[in-house]
């Protein structure tokens, strides 16, 4: 069963195109993280908030990533980091076409 | 461009199998909501927290759903509802295999 990691935080920037350009290498490195299946990068420039929604193979890999990523975000000067790891209700998510399968 | 809706809240239950059975009709009705592309149902029985991650076709449909859903959750006696609508950074999400396409 896959686990969902939900992260959001306050951030001054960059947003939009500048964000897309600035974090290419970081995004590529995230593909190499143990257990990572996919990530959706989220942003709200008006509210100065950003984050990510991730699918991980196990709770342990999601937890390890959250700890590493929180430390990295803090090193960027980012505060108010909110990270939650959830189980996924598979039968209900399947009804709603949720993309929860590993492949 | 699709928008991501992130919702979480405190809930006494039901969780797990009981949740799967109890919310089938609600899940089916969510497929009929304007602009809804998919939903992943999230739950954490230990923390007594649940929620959903949704993809919507537009910001307006995500906003309308959030308002309706928040009122519905409140009518269920659910409190501390936290809903956020984010833009999606498409280039970075594509690098990380994010399931952000409408089809």
Backbone of each chain as ProteinMPNN parsed JSONL, in Angstrom:
{"seq_chain_A": "XXXXXXXXXXXXXXXXXXXXXXXXXXXXXXXXXXXXXXXXXXXXXXXXXXXXXXXXXXXXXXXXXXXXXXXXXXXXXXXXXXXXXXXXXXXXXXXXXXXXXXX", "coords_chain_A": {"N_chain_A": [[0.847, -1.214, 0.0], [0.551, 2.192, -0.87], [1.735, 5.319, 0.509], [0.74, 8.657, 1.34], [2.372, 11.723, 1.262], [2.116, 14.937, 2.451], [3.077, 18.179, 2.126], [3.492, 21.54, 3.127], [4.356, 25.043, 3.176], [5.409, 28.375, 4.168], [6.805, 30.623, 1.85], [9.017, 32.941, 0.382], [9.751, 33.015, -2.278], [11.404, 31.547, -5.156], [8.647, 31.803, -7.573], [6.453, 30.298, -10.048], [7.694, 30.554, -13.361], [10.313, 31.119, -12.711], [10.672, 29.528, -10.488], [10.349, 27.037, -11.686], [12.671, 26.93, -13.242], [14.667, 27.185, -11.321], [14.64, 24.908, -9.694], [15.179, 22.544, -11.027], [17.328, 20.702, -10.822], [17.027, 19.891, -8.188], [14.528, 18.655, -8.36], [15.159, 16.541, -10.075], [16.878, 15.101, -8.417], [15.101, 14.224, -6.52], [13.782, 12.162, -7.71], [15.496, 10.094, -7.229], [15.191, 9.431, -4.608], [14.693, 7.056, -2.015], [11.911, 4.943, -2.362], [10.218, 6.873, -3.469], [7.477, 7.628, -5.515], [5.864, 9.45, -7.038], [5.741, 13.072, -7.376], [3.826, 15.993, -6.938], [4.29, 19.33, -7.549], [3.417, 22.106, -5.677], [2.123, 25.483, -5.588], [1.496, 28.833, -4.489], [1.635, 31.868, -5.245], [0.484, 34.304, -4.48], [-0.393, 33.92, -1.861], [2.001, 33.357, -0.819], [2.839, 30.682, -0.396], [3.961, 27.331, -0.655], [4.589, 23.903, -1.676], [4.367, 20.305, -1.617], [2.886, 17.337, -2.929], [3.217, 13.975, -2.408], [3.633, 10.574, -3.459], [4.575, 7.694, -1.79], [6.263, 4.518, -1.47], [6.251, 3.204, 0.994], [5.468, 3.745, 4.509], [7.717, 4.206, 6.017], [9.682, 5.104, 4.182], [8.489, 7.464, 3.375], [8.494, 8.865, 5.792], [11.261, 9.092, 6.306], [12.037, 10.665, 4.143], [10.545, 12.996, 4.644], [11.755, 13.918, 7.002], [14.399, 14.454, 6.115], [13.835, 16.322, 4.083], [12.556, 18.384, 5.458], [14.653, 19.336, 7.014], [16.289, 20.26, 4.978], [14.676, 22.275, 3.805], [14.549, 24.016, 5.978], [17.198, 24.772, 6.054], [17.21, 26.361, 3.824], [16.081, 28.578, 4.824], [13.412, 28.483, 5.164], [10.337, 28.538, 6.919], [7.747, 27.442, 9.256], [6.985, 24.837, 8.396], [4.857, 22.297, 7.356], [4.185, 19.034, 7.581], [2.578, 16.047, 6.7], [1.866, 12.61, 6.95], [-0.127, 10.305, 5.374], [-2.201, 7.375, 5.413], [-3.697, 5.766, 2.586], [-7.007, 5.555, 1.583], [-7.873, 3.012, -0.238], [-10.12, 1.72, -1.65], [-12.057, 3.826, -1.838], [-10.562, 5.809, -3.09], [-10.079, 4.59, -5.519], [-12.637, 4.599, -6.649], [-12.818, 7.304, -7.189], [-10.931, 7.661, -9.18], [-8.326, 8.045, -8.293], [-4.797, 8.484, -8.543], [-3.095, 6.146, -7.502], [-1.587, 3.935, -7.83], [1.432, 2.017, -8.034], [2.62, 1.654, -10.525]], "CA_chain_A": [[0.0, 0.0, 0.0], [1.311, 3.443, -0.937], [1.44, 6.366, 1.496], [0.746, 10.01, 0.797], [3.042, 12.767, 2.055], [1.584, 16.265, 2.14], [3.967, 19.178, 2.726], [3.34, 22.928, 2.689], [5.138, 25.995, 3.988], [5.507, 29.757, 3.706], [8.033, 30.842, 1.08], [9.03, 34.241, -0.313], [9.874, 32.742, -3.708], [10.767, 31.961, -6.412], [7.42, 31.143, -8.009], [6.205, 30.246, -11.483], [8.755, 30.158, -14.284], [11.59, 31.2, -11.997], [10.701, 28.315, -9.666], [10.561, 25.9, -12.595], [14.074, 26.908, -13.654], [15.587, 27.108, -10.182], [14.6, 23.659, -8.932], [15.274, 21.375, -11.908], [18.26, 19.705, -10.264], [16.403, 19.342, -6.978], [13.478, 17.726, -8.797], [15.805, 15.314, -10.59], [17.418, 14.342, -7.275], [13.979, 13.634, -5.781], [13.487, 10.866, -8.361], [16.405, 9.068, -6.697], [14.928, 9.178, -3.184], [14.113, 5.723, -1.79], [10.466, 4.801, -2.182], [9.44, 7.953, -4.083], [6.762, 7.206, -6.716], [5.663, 10.705, -7.782], [5.535, 14.315, -6.618], [3.208, 17.157, -7.574], [4.813, 20.562, -6.936], [2.314, 23.051, -5.491], [2.568, 26.845, -5.326], [0.5, 29.9, -4.414], [2.494, 33.051, -5.126], [-0.238, 35.374, -3.788], [-0.386, 33.597, -0.426], [3.393, 33.022, -0.48], [2.873, 29.319, 0.128], [4.3, 26.295, -1.626], [4.694, 22.594, -1.042], [4.367, 19.167, -2.518], [2.118, 16.13, -2.62], [4.05, 12.867, -2.843], [3.274, 9.189, -3.186], [5.73, 6.871, -1.412], [5.967, 3.084, -1.423], [6.05, 2.767, 2.383], [5.422, 4.793, 5.521], [9.087, 4.468, 6.482], [10.392, 5.942, 3.213], [7.866, 8.793, 3.442], [8.965, 9.496, 7.031], [12.679, 9.433, 6.131], [12.106, 11.802, 3.216], [10.014, 14.188, 5.319], [12.78, 14.427, 7.93], [15.49, 15.017, 5.314], [13.345, 17.482, 3.327], [12.296, 19.46, 6.421], [15.96, 19.913, 7.36], [16.753, 21.007, 3.785], [13.873, 23.502, 3.708], [14.988, 24.897, 7.065], [18.499, 25.321, 5.648], [16.903, 27.399, 2.83], [15.472, 29.697, 5.534], [11.953, 28.317, 5.135], [9.768, 28.252, 8.242], [6.342, 26.989, 9.285], [6.848, 23.661, 7.54], [3.804, 21.412, 7.835], [4.252, 17.78, 6.846], [1.69, 14.994, 7.218], [1.875, 11.355, 6.213], [-1.436, 9.666, 5.48], [-2.589, 6.182, 4.679], [-4.641, 6.038, 1.508], [-8.154, 4.651, 1.507], [-7.786, 2.58, -1.634], [-11.399, 1.521, -2.357], [-12.697, 5.106, -2.152], [-9.715, 6.512, -4.073], [-10.287, 3.951, -6.824], [-13.904, 5.126, -7.183], [-12.579, 8.668, -7.675], [-9.84, 7.69, -10.173], [-7.086, 8.509, -7.655], [-3.593, 7.871, -9.142], [-2.41, 5.616, -6.316], [-0.88, 2.693, -8.127], [2.879, 2.204, -8.19], [3.021, 1.694, -11.928]], "C_chain_A": [[0.877, 1.258, 0.0], [0.855, 4.415, 0.155], [1.552, 7.733, 0.846], [1.433, 10.96, 1.769], [2.584, 14.122, 1.533], [2.451, 17.278, 2.879], [3.572, 20.561, 2.228], [4.008, 23.862, 3.672], [5.04, 27.387, 3.38], [6.831, 29.917, 2.959], [7.938, 32.182, 0.359], [9.065, 34.044, -1.826], [11.078, 31.866, -3.931], [9.504, 31.169, -6.723], [7.365, 31.094, -9.541], [7.415, 29.806, -12.274], [10.117, 30.145, -13.591], [11.772, 29.976, -11.09], [11.012, 27.095, -10.536], [12.033, 25.776, -12.959], [15.004, 26.62, -12.483], [15.682, 25.742, -9.522], [14.674, 22.396, -9.796], [16.178, 20.296, -11.301], [17.691, 19.069, -8.997], [15.333, 18.316, -7.357], [14.094, 16.42, -9.292], [16.325, 14.455, -9.439], [16.306, 13.642, -6.498], [13.574, 12.299, -6.411], [14.363, 9.741, -7.825], [16.149, 8.752, -5.225], [14.257, 7.81, -3.006], [12.594, 5.778, -1.613], [9.61, 5.842, -2.871], [8.799, 7.462, -5.378], [6.476, 8.409, -7.612], [5.54, 11.876, -6.813], [4.818, 15.318, -7.505], [3.699, 18.389, -6.816], [3.701, 21.595, -6.865], [2.854, 24.435, -5.146], [1.389, 27.806, -5.319], [1.271, 31.186, -4.138], [1.802, 34.15, -4.33], [-0.207, 35.159, -2.277], [1.029, 33.349, 0.087], [3.474, 31.666, 0.228], [3.218, 28.35, -1.003], [4.39, 24.971, -0.895], [4.74, 21.491, -2.061], [3.453, 18.075, -1.992], [2.898, 14.974, -3.236], [3.339, 11.543, -2.601], [4.572, 8.424, -2.907], [5.297, 5.413, -1.285], [5.635, 2.597, -0.017], [5.99, 3.977, 3.315], [6.837, 5.203, 5.944], [9.839, 5.368, 5.494], [9.794, 7.353, 3.19], [8.385, 9.557, 4.657], [10.427, 9.944, 6.895], [12.828, 10.64, 5.209], [11.639, 13.08, 3.897], [11.049, 14.783, 6.27], [13.927, 15.096, 7.175], [15.045, 16.321, 4.661], [13.067, 18.66, 4.27], [13.601, 20.141, 6.813], [16.488, 20.75, 6.199], [15.994, 22.318, 3.648], [14.293, 24.504, 4.775], [16.323, 25.544, 6.707], [18.334, 26.391, 4.564], [16.3, 28.642, 3.509], [13.958, 29.613, 5.585], [11.446, 27.896, 6.509], [8.328, 27.766, 8.107], [6.105, 25.822, 8.339], [5.827, 22.714, 8.169], [3.83, 20.157, 6.979], [3.379, 16.724, 7.503], [1.793, 13.771, 6.318], [0.543, 10.66, 6.458], [-1.426, 8.28, 4.837], [-3.571, 6.599, 3.595], [-5.79, 5.038, 1.608], [-8.301, 4.232, 0.048], [-9.142, 2.394, -2.307], [-12.061, 2.845, -2.747], [-11.885, 5.872, -3.205], [-9.873, 5.907, -5.465], [-11.588, 4.437, -7.458], [-13.665, 6.495, -7.833], [-11.338, 8.784, -8.566], [-8.52, 8.193, -9.594], [-5.863, 7.768, -8.193], [-2.681, 7.286, -8.066], [-1.633, 4.338, -6.59], [0.584, 2.98, -8.416], [3.297, 2.366, -9.649], [1.879, 2.272, -12.75]], "O_chain_A": [[1.825, 1.364, 0.778], [-0.269, 4.332, 0.651], [2.345, 7.944, -0.071], [1.109, 10.991, 2.956], [2.657, 14.408, 0.338], [2.55, 17.243, 4.106], [3.339, 20.742, 1.033], [4.204, 23.528, 4.84], [4.64, 27.552, 2.228], [7.859, 29.4, 3.396], [6.898, 32.517, -0.207], [8.472, 34.825, -2.569], [11.726, 31.47, -2.962], [9.297, 30.057, -6.236], [8.135, 31.765, -10.227], [8.083, 28.83, -11.931], [10.955, 29.281, -13.848], [12.879, 29.457, -10.945], [11.822, 26.242, -10.174], [12.586, 24.676, -12.987], [15.997, 25.906, -12.624], [16.677, 25.437, -8.865], [14.284, 21.314, -9.358], [15.821, 19.118, -11.277], [17.851, 17.871, -8.762], [15.243, 17.246, -6.754], [13.614, 15.333, -8.969], [16.226, 13.229, -9.48], [16.531, 12.596, -5.89], [13.079, 11.41, -5.718], [14.015, 8.567, -7.952], [16.82, 7.893, -4.653], [13.357, 7.455, -3.767], [12.073, 6.56, -0.817], [8.385, 5.719, -2.867], [9.492, 6.936, -6.249], [6.803, 8.397, -8.799], [5.277, 11.709, -5.622], [5.156, 15.477, -8.678], [3.544, 18.482, -5.598], [3.101, 21.928, -7.888], [3.896, 24.564, -4.503], [0.413, 27.619, -6.045], [1.528, 31.551, -2.991], [2.462, 34.863, -3.574], [-0.019, 36.104, -1.51], [1.234, 33.154, 1.285], [4.084, 31.525, 1.288], [2.814, 28.537, -2.151], [4.284, 24.908, 0.33], [5.102, 21.703, -3.218], [3.272, 17.91, -0.785], [3.204, 14.984, -4.429], [2.551, 11.404, -1.665], [5.531, 8.494, -3.676], [4.131, 5.113, -1.027], [4.829, 1.682, 0.15], [6.405, 5.079, 2.957], [7.116, 6.376, 6.193], [10.549, 6.285, 5.906], [10.521, 8.329, 3.006], [8.681, 10.748, 4.569], [10.784, 11.043, 7.318], [13.642, 11.528, 5.462], [12.264, 14.13, 3.747], [11.207, 16.001, 6.34], [14.375, 16.179, 7.552], [15.778, 17.309, 4.678], [13.32, 19.81, 3.911], [13.659, 21.365, 6.933], [17.064, 21.818, 6.406], [16.6, 23.361, 3.403], [14.382, 25.702, 4.507], [16.557, 26.713, 7.013], [19.213, 27.237, 4.395], [16.039, 29.643, 2.843], [13.293, 30.562, 6.0], [12.023, 27.035, 7.172], [7.772, 27.688, 7.011], [5.141, 25.818, 7.573], [5.915, 22.376, 9.349], [3.531, 20.21, 5.786], [3.433, 16.531, 8.717], [1.806, 13.879, 5.092], [0.137, 10.453, 7.601], [-0.732, 8.045, 3.848], [-4.198, 7.655, 3.681], [-5.572, 3.83, 1.705], [-8.786, 4.994, -0.788], [-9.322, 2.86, -3.432], [-12.571, 2.977, -3.86], [-12.451, 6.503, -4.097], [-9.81, 6.617, -6.469], [-11.642, 4.664, -8.667], [-14.23, 6.805, -8.882], [-10.761, 9.863, -8.696], [-7.683, 8.714, -10.33], [-5.888, 6.541, -8.29], [-1.632, 7.849, -7.754], [-1.085, 3.732, -5.67], [0.938, 4.025, -8.961], [4.216, 3.123, -9.962], [1.998, 2.4, -13.968]]}, "seq_chain_B": "XXXXXXXXXXXXXXXXXXXXXXXXXXXXXXXXXXXXXXXXXXXXXXXXXXXXXXXXXXXXXXXXXXXXXXXXXXXXXXXXXXXXXXXXXXXXXXXXXXXXXXX", "coords_chain_B": {"N_chain_B": [[-4.729, 24.508, -17.309], [-4.442, 22.44, -14.484], [-5.69, 22.497, -11.092], [-4.739, 22.006, -7.679], [-6.398, 20.744, -4.885], [-6.198, 20.627, -1.468], [-7.203, 19.083, 1.389], [-7.671, 18.722, 4.868], [-8.581, 17.422, 8.113], [-9.679, 17.065, 11.543], [-11.077, 14.036, 12.724], [-13.303, 11.768, 14.258], [-13.953, 9.284, 13.284], [-15.551, 7.157, 10.819], [-12.746, 4.869, 10.182], [-10.486, 3.176, 7.881], [-11.681, 0.0, 6.851], [-14.311, 0.355, 7.572], [-14.703, 3.004, 6.934], [-14.324, 2.856, 4.18], [-16.61, 1.426, 3.452], [-18.641, 3.089, 4.377], [-18.628, 5.443, 2.909], [-19.104, 5.098, 0.2], [-21.239, 5.975, -1.463], [-20.979, 8.729, -1.21], [-18.459, 9.057, -2.374], [-19.034, 8.272, -4.999], [-20.772, 10.334, -5.721], [-19.023, 12.443, -5.771], [-17.653, 12.145, -8.115], [-19.344, 13.367, -9.872], [-19.078, 16.045, -9.483], [-18.606, 19.358, -10.674], [-15.782, 19.864, -12.705], [-14.111, 18.134, -11.32], [-11.348, 15.993, -11.343], [-9.731, 13.899, -10.214], [-9.628, 12.216, -6.988], [-7.754, 11.517, -4.107], [-8.262, 9.676, -1.262], [-7.435, 10.358, 2.042], [-6.195, 9.169, 5.208], [-5.627, 8.92, 8.745], [-5.779, 7.064, 11.253], [-4.674, 6.861, 13.804], [-3.837, 9.443, 14.462], [-6.251, 10.586, 14.297], [-7.051, 11.985, 11.966], [-8.135, 13.01, 8.758], [-8.721, 13.348, 5.2], [-8.449, 14.783, 1.896], [-6.91, 14.72, -1.32], [-7.195, 16.489, -4.227], [-7.566, 16.809, -7.781], [-8.504, 19.444, -9.823], [-10.163, 20.919, -12.66], [-10.183, 23.708, -12.933], [-9.451, 26.756, -11.089], [-11.734, 27.943, -10.126], [-13.682, 25.901, -10.021], [-12.497, 24.271, -8.133], [-12.566, 25.956, -5.911], [-15.333, 26.326, -5.558], [-16.104, 23.704, -4.938], [-14.649, 23.299, -2.572], [-15.906, 25.103, -0.837], [-18.544, 24.061, -0.723], [-17.974, 21.472, 0.229], [-16.732, 21.969, 2.677], [-18.85, 23.023, 4.13], [-20.472, 20.763, 4.171], [-18.859, 18.935, 5.605], [-18.797, 20.288, 8.048], [-21.455, 20.033, 8.732], [-21.45, 17.375, 9.344], [-20.361, 17.456, 11.799], [-17.689, 17.838, 11.873], [-14.653, 19.453, 12.657], [-12.081, 22.075, 12.584], [-11.28, 22.279, 9.866], [-9.121, 22.315, 7.153], [-8.405, 23.789, 4.238], [-6.747, 24.125, 1.16], [-6.008, 25.679, -1.894], [-3.953, 25.121, -4.594], [-1.845, 26.309, -7.236], [-0.293, 24.319, -9.783], [3.04, 23.514, -10.301], [3.964, 22.806, -13.322], [6.259, 22.018, -15.022], [8.168, 21.074, -13.112], [6.677, 19.134, -11.783], [6.258, 17.351, -13.837], [8.824, 16.338, -14.212], [8.985, 14.803, -11.927], [7.128, 12.786, -12.379], [4.499, 13.448, -11.755], [0.986, 13.0, -11.498], [-0.715, 14.844, -13.285], [-2.199, 15.376, -15.489], [-5.199, 15.879, -17.386], [-6.33, 13.705, -18.681]], "CA_chain_B": [[-3.892, 24.085, -16.175], [-5.216, 21.89, -13.374], [-5.418, 23.022, -9.748], [-4.743, 20.991, -6.625], [-7.098, 21.073, -3.643], [-5.68, 19.834, -0.349], [-8.114, 19.248, 2.525], [-7.522, 17.792, 5.988], [-9.385, 17.795, 9.278], [-9.8, 16.103, 12.644], [-12.291, 13.221, 12.603], [-13.308, 10.622, 15.191], [-14.044, 8.077, 12.477], [-14.893, 5.844, 10.748], [-11.499, 4.718, 9.423], [-10.219, 1.859, 7.293], [-12.72, -0.713, 6.116], [-15.605, 0.97, 7.905], [-14.725, 4.232, 6.128], [-14.51, 2.433, 2.779], [-18.009, 1.035, 3.247], [-19.572, 4.155, 4.727], [-18.584, 6.623, 2.044], [-19.171, 4.734, -1.223], [-22.167, 6.86, -2.186], [-20.37, 10.062, -1.24], [-17.39, 9.02, -3.389], [-19.663, 8.258, -6.33], [-21.317, 11.673, -5.999], [-17.9, 13.368, -6.021], [-17.329, 12.049, -9.551], [-20.249, 14.233, -10.632], [-18.846, 17.456, -9.166], [-18.024, 20.072, -11.819], [-14.343, 20.114, -12.745], [-13.335, 17.158, -10.542], [-10.612, 15.038, -12.185], [-9.519, 12.744, -9.331], [-9.453, 12.436, -5.551], [-7.145, 10.493, -3.259], [-8.8, 9.761, 0.101], [-6.351, 10.187, 3.01], [-6.664, 8.89, 6.561], [-4.639, 8.599, 9.772], [-6.661, 6.708, 12.376], [-3.969, 7.107, 15.066], [-3.872, 10.893, 14.709], [-7.638, 11.014, 14.099], [-7.09, 12.992, 10.91], [-8.447, 12.501, 7.43], [-8.807, 14.427, 4.227], [-8.414, 14.389, 0.501], [-6.137, 15.48, -2.299], [-8.015, 16.498, -5.437], [-7.196, 17.592, -8.949], [-9.653, 20.091, -10.467], [-9.846, 21.519, -13.967], [-9.996, 25.157, -12.814], [-9.433, 27.299, -9.727], [-13.107, 28.268, -9.729], [-14.382, 24.665, -9.634], [-11.892, 23.828, -6.867], [-13.065, 26.863, -4.867], [-16.749, 26.021, -5.334], [-16.163, 22.411, -4.246], [-14.141, 23.478, -1.199], [-16.951, 25.764, -0.04], [-19.626, 23.092, -0.524], [-17.477, 20.336, 1.024], [-16.5, 22.45, 4.046], [-20.176, 23.109, 4.765], [-20.917, 19.376, 4.387], [-18.079, 18.388, 6.722], [-19.267, 20.952, 9.261], [-22.759, 19.431, 9.062], [-21.131, 16.062, 9.932], [-19.768, 17.697, 13.114], [-16.231, 17.894, 11.734], [-14.109, 20.799, 12.91], [-10.677, 22.295, 12.2], [-11.112, 21.946, 8.446], [-8.074, 23.118, 6.538], [-8.44, 23.585, 2.799], [-5.861, 25.017, 0.414], [-5.983, 25.469, -3.342], [-2.642, 25.477, -5.122], [-1.434, 26.085, -8.619], [0.676, 23.23, -9.927], [4.199, 23.803, -11.139], [3.918, 21.678, -14.262], [7.558, 21.452, -15.446], [8.795, 20.302, -12.032], [5.84, 17.952, -11.527], [6.493, 16.395, -14.932], [10.097, 15.656, -13.913], [8.736, 13.829, -10.855], [6.058, 11.852, -12.758], [3.249, 13.842, -11.098], [-0.203, 12.667, -12.308], [-1.421, 16.129, -13.336], [-2.899, 15.565, -16.76], [-6.645, 15.649, -17.303], [-6.67, 12.366, -19.194]], "C_chain_B": [[-4.768, 23.599, -15.02], [-4.792, 22.544, -12.052], [-5.53, 21.903, -8.721], [-5.465, 21.519, -5.386], [-6.647, 20.088, -2.568], [-6.57, 20.121, 0.861], [-7.725, 18.26, 3.621], [-8.218, 18.331, 7.211], [-9.291, 16.707, 10.341], [-11.112, 15.339, 12.485], [-12.2, 12.051, 13.572], [-13.326, 9.297, 14.427], [-15.231, 8.175, 11.566], [-13.606, 5.876, 9.919], [-11.432, 3.324, 8.798], [-11.405, 1.283, 6.563], [-14.103, -0.093, 6.334], [-15.794, 2.264, 7.105], [-15.009, 3.882, 4.665], [-15.97, 2.126, 2.499], [-18.953, 2.219, 3.413], [-19.672, 5.273, 3.71], [-18.631, 6.301, 0.547], [-20.065, 5.699, -2.0], [-21.624, 8.278, -2.294], [-19.288, 10.111, -2.32], [-17.988, 9.06, -4.793], [-20.188, 9.644, -6.698], [-20.207, 12.668, -6.333], [-17.472, 13.311, -7.489], [-18.198, 12.966, -10.407], [-20.011, 15.713, -10.356], [-18.159, 18.15, -10.344], [-16.508, 20.24, -11.666], [-13.487, 19.086, -12.029], [-12.653, 16.158, -11.472], [-10.306, 13.763, -11.39], [-9.426, 13.192, -7.882], [-8.726, 11.241, -4.956], [-7.664, 10.721, -1.84], [-7.695, 9.444, 1.102], [-6.921, 9.981, 4.409], [-5.495, 8.538, 7.476], [-5.436, 8.344, 11.052], [-5.999, 7.04, 13.717], [-4.037, 8.591, 15.441], [-5.286, 11.448, 14.655], [-7.73, 12.178, 13.109], [-7.4, 12.309, 9.581], [-8.535, 13.68, 6.476], [-8.826, 13.899, 2.814], [-7.497, 15.296, -0.287], [-6.885, 15.348, -3.609], [-7.292, 17.235, -6.557], [-8.49, 18.127, -9.566], [-9.214, 20.78, -11.75], [-9.532, 23.0, -13.866], [-9.96, 25.555, -11.334], [-10.861, 27.513, -9.217], [-13.861, 27.006, -9.283], [-13.798, 24.112, -8.327], [-12.444, 24.65, -5.7], [-14.528, 26.545, -4.531], [-16.898, 24.704, -4.574], [-15.729, 22.561, -2.793], [-15.202, 24.111, -0.302], [-18.09, 24.799, 0.277], [-19.178, 21.994, 0.451], [-17.237, 20.752, 2.477], [-17.817, 22.542, 4.806], [-20.696, 21.71, 5.086], [-20.176, 18.753, 5.568], [-18.537, 18.986, 8.045], [-20.601, 20.363, 9.705], [-22.595, 18.038, 9.642], [-20.56, 16.223, 11.354], [-18.25, 17.78, 13.078], [-15.748, 19.334, 11.878], [-12.668, 20.884, 12.424], [-10.416, 21.855, 10.765], [-10.097, 22.902, 7.828], [-8.057, 22.802, 5.047], [-7.577, 24.601, 2.086], [-5.93, 24.65, -1.06], [-4.646, 25.98, -3.861], [-2.627, 25.408, -6.645], [-0.449, 24.933, -8.612], [1.832, 23.72, -10.791], [4.386, 22.608, -12.08], [5.292, 21.145, -14.657], [8.209, 20.607, -14.353], [7.995, 19.032, -11.742], [6.026, 16.899, -12.623], [7.798, 15.632, -14.69], [9.85, 14.535, -12.901], [7.506, 12.945, -11.106], [4.719, 12.172, -12.09], [2.047, 13.615, -12.006], [-1.128, 13.868, -12.452], [-2.182, 16.364, -14.626], [-4.363, 15.173, -16.629], [-7.026, 14.233, -17.717], [-5.513, 11.414, -18.922]], "O_chain_B": [[-5.722, 24.273, -14.63], [-3.686, 23.068, -11.924], [-6.32, 20.973, -8.881], [-5.169, 22.613, -4.904], [-6.713, 18.873, -2.75], [-6.676, 21.265, 1.303], [-7.477, 17.088, 3.337], [-8.426, 19.537, 7.345], [-8.877, 15.58, 10.067], [-12.14, 15.928, 12.15], [-11.152, 11.417, 13.695], [-12.767, 8.302, 14.891], [-15.881, 9.22, 11.543], [-13.395, 6.759, 9.088], [-12.206, 2.428, 9.136], [-12.056, 1.959, 5.766], [-14.934, -0.026, 5.428], [-16.898, 2.577, 6.659], [-15.824, 4.526, 4.004], [-16.51, 2.504, 1.459], [-19.94, 2.344, 2.688], [-20.681, 5.975, 3.65], [-18.245, 7.129, -0.279], [-19.688, 6.18, -3.068], [-21.78, 8.943, -3.317], [-19.203, 11.073, -3.083], [-17.51, 9.788, -5.664], [-20.066, 10.078, -7.843], [-20.422, 13.619, -7.084], [-16.99, 14.3, -8.04], [-17.833, 13.301, -11.533], [-20.685, 16.559, -10.945], [-17.237, 17.595, -10.942], [-16.022, 20.698, -10.632], [-12.26, 19.146, -12.113], [-13.317, 15.539, -12.304], [-10.599, 12.662, -11.856], [-9.184, 14.361, -7.581], [-9.045, 10.092, -5.263], [-7.528, 11.812, -1.285], [-7.08, 8.38, 1.026], [-7.969, 10.524, 4.76], [-4.508, 7.941, 7.047], [-5.728, 9.259, 11.821], [-6.676, 7.451, 14.659], [-4.268, 8.939, 16.599], [-5.509, 12.627, 14.93], [-8.378, 13.194, 13.362], [-6.978, 11.181, 9.327], [-8.44, 14.84, 6.876], [-9.165, 12.743, 2.558], [-7.327, 16.474, 0.029], [-7.179, 14.24, -4.057], [-6.513, 18.157, -6.316], [-9.439, 17.379, -9.802], [-8.056, 21.17, -11.906], [-8.706, 23.508, -14.624], [-10.378, 24.799, -10.457], [-11.157, 27.296, -8.042], [-14.588, 27.033, -8.29], [-14.527, 23.549, -7.511], [-12.751, 24.109, -4.637], [-14.908, 26.502, -3.361], [-17.725, 24.599, -3.668], [-16.363, 22.015, -1.89], [-15.376, 23.707, 0.848], [-18.549, 24.73, 1.417], [-19.908, 21.635, 1.375], [-17.504, 19.981, 3.399], [-17.891, 22.184, 5.982], [-21.288, 21.491, 6.143], [-20.788, 18.119, 6.428], [-18.653, 18.278, 9.045], [-20.854, 20.21, 10.9], [-23.477, 17.553, 10.35], [-20.306, 15.228, 12.033], [-17.598, 17.791, 14.122], [-16.318, 20.277, 11.329], [-12.104, 19.911, 11.923], [-9.448, 21.147, 10.489], [-10.2, 24.122, 7.96], [-7.734, 21.685, 4.645], [-7.656, 25.798, 2.365], [-5.914, 23.475, -1.429], [-4.256, 27.119, -3.602], [-3.295, 24.575, -7.257], [0.151, 24.608, -7.587], [1.626, 24.272, -11.872], [4.893, 21.556, -11.689], [5.493, 19.931, -14.636], [8.744, 19.536, -14.639], [8.573, 17.976, -11.485], [5.956, 15.699, -12.357], [7.872, 14.427, -14.932], [10.431, 13.455, -13.004], [6.913, 12.419, -10.164], [3.898, 11.278, -11.882], [2.084, 14.001, -13.174], [-2.189, 13.921, -11.831], [-2.749, 17.438, -14.83], [-4.721, 14.269, -15.874], [-7.947, 13.641, -17.153], [-5.588, 10.236, -19.271]]}, "name": "protein", "num_of_chains": 2, "seq": "XXXXXXXXXXXXXXXXXXXXXXXXXXXXXXXXXXXXXXXXXXXXXXXXXXXXXXXXXXXXXXXXXXXXXXXXXXXXXXXXXXXXXXXXXXXXXXXXXXXXXXXXXXXXXXXXXXXXXXXXXXXXXXXXXXXXXXXXXXXXXXXXXXXXXXXXXXXXXXXXXXXXXXXXXXXXXXXXXXXXXXXXXXXXXXXXXXXXXXXXXXXXXX"}
